[in-house]
Amino acid sequence: MPGVAIGDTPDGQVASPSSPIPPPTAVAADAAGNIHFGASNRVRRIAAGTGELSTVAFVVAATALRFDSAGNLYIADFGGYK
């Protein structure tokens, strides 16, 4: 999907090196190697192995992403008041 930012790529599509990532506001990897990042008012996941994109959460501005030892994702959402 040339010219489409990964932050705006539809769920189910594969992340492509030719699709630029908008400046992420936060990045974290889980124990399985999936990459999670905040961009374009969403937290997205790039699946390890397949590269498939999915939306994990809608946010105002993810400022930090962290996983605990059980694999739960915690999101600091600036201005989200959740």
trRosetta pair geometry for C-beta under 8 A, 3 or more apart (Angstrom, degrees):
i j d omega theta_ij theta_ji phi_ij phi_ji
1 4 4.1 -40 144 38 114 128
1 9 6.0 139 68 -116 156 108
1 13 6.5 13 -22 180 140 145
1 16 5.9 160 33 20 74 138
1 18 7.7 169 66 88 45 99
1 19 5.3 28 77 -80 90 126
2 16 7.7 -82 -66 108 52 144
2 18 4.9 -43 -97 138 80 125
2 19 6.9 -135 -106 -76 27 68
3 19 7.7 -45 44 -115 23 70
4 8 6.0 -123 -176 85 84 101
4 9 5.4 103 132 -85 117 81
4 19 5.4 -29 77 -130 72 113
5 8 4.8 68 67 19 90 101
5 9 7.1 -135 98 -30 42 82
5 19 6.4 138 -135 174 17 90
5 20 5.7 -42 -113 81 75 77
5 21 6.8 97 -167 -134 84 21
5 22 4.9 41 -174 -40 142 93
5 39 7.7 -129 149 145 120 134
5 40 7.1 143 106 -50 128 137
6 9 5.1 -34 -141 4 40 122
6 15 5.4 27 -125 -130 124 96
6 16 7.9 -170 -83 40 96 63
6 19 5.1 117 -59 122 76 115
6 20 7.2 -129 -4 102 88 30
6 21 4.7 -23 36 -99 124 71
6 22 7.4 -144 53 4 75 71
6 39 7.4 59 88 77 86 150
6 44 7.0 170 142 109 94 163
6 46 7.7 -15 -175 -75 137 117
6 53 6.6 -170 -168 -97 88 143
7 21 6.6 98 -32 -158 89 61
7 22 4.4 -40 2 21 142 115
7 39 3.6 -103 -103 118 126 117
7 40 3.6 136 154 -2 119 124
7 42 6.9 151 -166 51 82 106
7 44 6.6 -151 -121 -15 54 144
8 22 7.8 74 -16 -22 91 124
8 40 5.7 -171 -63 -125 75 170
9 13 4.9 -114 165 72 109 137
9 15 7.1 155 61 -100 161 60
9 19 6.2 38 -62 174 132 158
9 53 5.4 91 95 43 114 166
10 13 5.3 95 68 -15 75 118
10 53 7.7 128 97 84 34 122
11 53 6.1 -130 -124 107 43 83
11 54 5.0 52 -142 -123 100 55
11 55 5.5 -78 -75 -1 115 88
12 52 6.4 -24 -146 -162 28 107
12 53 7.2 -41 26 66 21 74
12 54 7.4 66 -48 -86 47 77
13 52 7.3 149 83 -144 25 64
13 53 5.5 -7 67 35 75 113
14 50 6.9 -114 -113 152 100 76
14 51 4.5 53 -162 102 89 109
14 52 5.8 -49 -95 -87 63 52
14 53 7.2 161 -122 -7 14 86
15 19 6.7 -128 -162 61 59 124
15 46 4.9 -12 -17 -126 149 119
15 51 4.6 -124 42 -180 86 95
15 52 7.7 -164 -8 -95 81 4
15 53 5.5 113 -56 -56 86 102
16 19 4.4 88 63 0 92 103
16 51 7.9 89 -64 158 42 138
21 24 6.3 -14 151 -43 120 96
21 37 7.2 7 -167 106 131 161
21 39 6.7 -138 -180 -65 84 170
22 39 4.6 143 69 -169 103 124
22 40 5.9 104 40 -43 150 95
23 39 7.2 160 81 -117 38 106
24 27 5.2 64 123 -58 150 98
24 37 4.2 -66 -130 -172 135 118
24 38 5.9 109 -169 62 81 58
24 39 5.0 -70 -107 -59 62 106
25 37 7.9 127 42 175 57 77
25 38 4.2 -60 60 96 96 114
25 39 6.5 164 3 -79 84 53
25 61 5.7 -135 -166 -176 169 81
25 62 5.2 136 87 74 116 72
25 63 6.1 -64 155 -96 109 41
26 37 6.7 171 87 -151 54 53
26 38 4.2 44 40 14 91 119
26 43 7.8 -30 72 -113 111 98
26 62 4.6 -102 28 128 126 100
26 63 5.9 95 -56 144 122 13
26 64 5.2 -178 -124 -106 136 16
26 65 4.5 134 138 -8 121 92
26 75 7.8 145 82 -140 155 76
26 76 7.5 150 -83 53 159 90
27 35 7.0 -18 -163 -171 95 95
27 36 7.1 153 -155 86 46 57
27 37 4.7 -6 -103 -104 76 90
27 38 7.7 -120 -60 18 48 72
27 65 6.7 -114 117 43 5 124
28 35 7.8 157 86 -156 36 52
28 36 5.0 -14 65 62 82 105
28 37 7.8 169 23 -77 56 50
28 65 3.8 -135 1 106 124 107
28 66 6.1 -163 -107 -89 154 27
28 67 6.1 162 156 -17 132 92
28 73 7.5 153 84 -134 139 96
29 33 6.3 -13 -176 -143 116 33
29 34 6.7 159 -153 78 67 42
29 35 5.4 -32 -98 -100 84 60
29 36 7.1 172 -91 17 30 78
30 33 7.2 -50 72 17 68 18
30 34 4.9 6 36 52 109 94
30 36 6.9 68 -30 -16 94 114
30 67 5.3 130 -114 -81 73 158
30 71 6.1 56 -161 -145 116 85
30 73 7.3 -63 -82 -75 114 100
31 67 7.2 -152 -25 132 81 154
31 71 6.1 -76 14 -97 117 97
32 48 5.7 -159 135 23 83 137
33 48 3.5 78 96 -98 103 149
33 49 7.7 93 88 -26 126 81
34 45 5.4 5 168 -170 120 106
34 46 6.7 170 -164 78 69 50
34 47 5.6 -29 -116 -122 102 40
34 48 5.0 -100 -69 -18 55 90
35 45 7.0 150 81 -156 48 53
35 46 4.5 -2 58 51 101 104
35 48 7.6 118 -12 -66 73 76
36 43 6.0 12 -178 175 102 101
36 44 7.0 169 -150 85 55 42
36 45 5.1 -22 -97 -98 76 75
36 46 8.0 -160 -72 19 31 68
36 56 6.3 -5 -135 -5 113 156
36 65 5.4 -151 106 167 118 157
36 73 6.5 169 -114 -129 176 138
37 43 7.2 176 90 -152 27 62
37 44 5.8 -18 62 58 77 89
37 46 7.7 17 8 -7 106 102
37 65 7.5 -127 -108 4 28 153
38 42 7.3 -180 -146 92 57 37
38 43 5.2 -33 -92 -97 72 73
38 44 7.8 153 -98 14 22 73
38 59 6.4 -45 -138 59 113 144
38 61 7.1 89 157 -177 134 45
38 62 2.8 -146 -104 61 149 124
38 63 7.6 -54 60 -38 165 21
38 65 6.5 177 -29 -41 103 117
38 75 7.6 127 -78 -146 121 107
39 42 6.8 -23 72 61 54 77
39 44 6.6 -37 43 10 96 118
41 58 6.4 13 144 -163 89 76
41 59 6.1 -164 -170 72 53 59
41 60 6.7 -26 -131 -139 88 20
41 61 7.4 -48 -102 -73 60 52
42 55 5.2 -63 -170 -136 132 103
42 56 7.7 128 170 43 85 66
42 57 6.9 162 -160 86 61 48
42 58 5.6 -36 -104 -109 75 54
42 59 6.6 142 -110 24 19 82
43 55 7.3 104 73 -165 54 62
43 56 4.4 -57 101 64 101 108
43 57 4.4 24 34 48 114 91
43 59 6.0 63 -29 -8 91 126
43 62 5.3 95 -79 -61 97 155
43 65 6.7 135 -137 -95 125 128
43 73 7.7 153 147 151 152 142
43 75 5.9 -97 -57 -109 152 138
44 53 5.8 -17 -173 -161 116 98
44 54 7.0 151 -158 78 67 38
44 55 5.9 -44 -103 -102 68 52
44 56 6.6 170 -112 4 13 91
45 53 7.1 146 77 -153 53 48
45 54 5.0 -15 56 60 101 89
45 55 7.8 176 14 -95 82 6
45 56 5.2 90 -29 -48 107 112
46 51 6.0 -19 -173 -149 97 50
46 52 7.5 153 -154 73 50 33
46 53 6.0 -22 -98 -93 65 68
47 50 4.7 1 95 55 121 99
47 51 6.5 -49 64 13 78 8
47 52 4.5 7 24 52 126 84
47 53 7.7 -131 -1 -63 85 22
47 54 7.2 58 -43 2 102 107
55 58 7.2 21 172 -61 125 73
56 73 6.8 -25 171 85 144 163
57 62 7.9 110 81 -76 115 124
57 75 6.0 -119 62 -18 158 167
59 62 4.8 76 89 -53 164 83
59 75 6.3 -124 -87 158 140 138
59 77 4.3 -136 -151 -124 109 115
59 80 5.5 -58 -156 -80 74 141
60 77 5.6 104 34 171 86 97
60 78 6.2 -114 91 84 110 59
60 79 4.1 -113 118 86 157 101
60 80 4.4 -162 6 -69 107 77
61 77 6.8 127 62 -163 45 60
61 78 4.4 -35 76 58 105 103
61 79 6.1 52 24 33 101 113
61 80 7.7 -157 33 -40 56 96
62 65 6.2 22 170 -55 126 96
62 75 5.5 -65 -126 -162 105 103
62 76 6.9 103 -161 72 59 58
62 77 5.9 -34 -93 -99 56 67
62 78 7.8 170 -104 11 5 83
63 76 4.7 -63 64 103 90 108
63 77 7.3 160 8 -108 84 15
63 78 4.7 76 -33 -32 124 110
64 74 8.0 -8 112 109 94 90
64 75 7.5 158 84 -157 58 39
64 76 4.0 33 45 27 95 123
65 73 6.5 -19 -165 -165 94 99
65 74 7.3 153 -156 80 44 55
65 75 5.9 -7 -105 -105 74 68
65 76 7.7 -127 -60 21 38 77
66 73 7.5 146 79 -154 38 52
66 74 4.9 -17 65 58 89 104
67 71 6.0 -18 -169 -140 115 33
67 72 6.7 149 -152 72 64 39
67 73 5.7 -32 -94 -94 75 59
67 74 7.5 174 -88 14 24 79
68 71 7.2 -50 70 18 67 18
68 72 5.0 3 34 52 107 93
68 74 6.9 70 -32 -20 95 113
77 80 3.2 -3 124 10 123 143
77 82 6.0 25 54 29 139 111
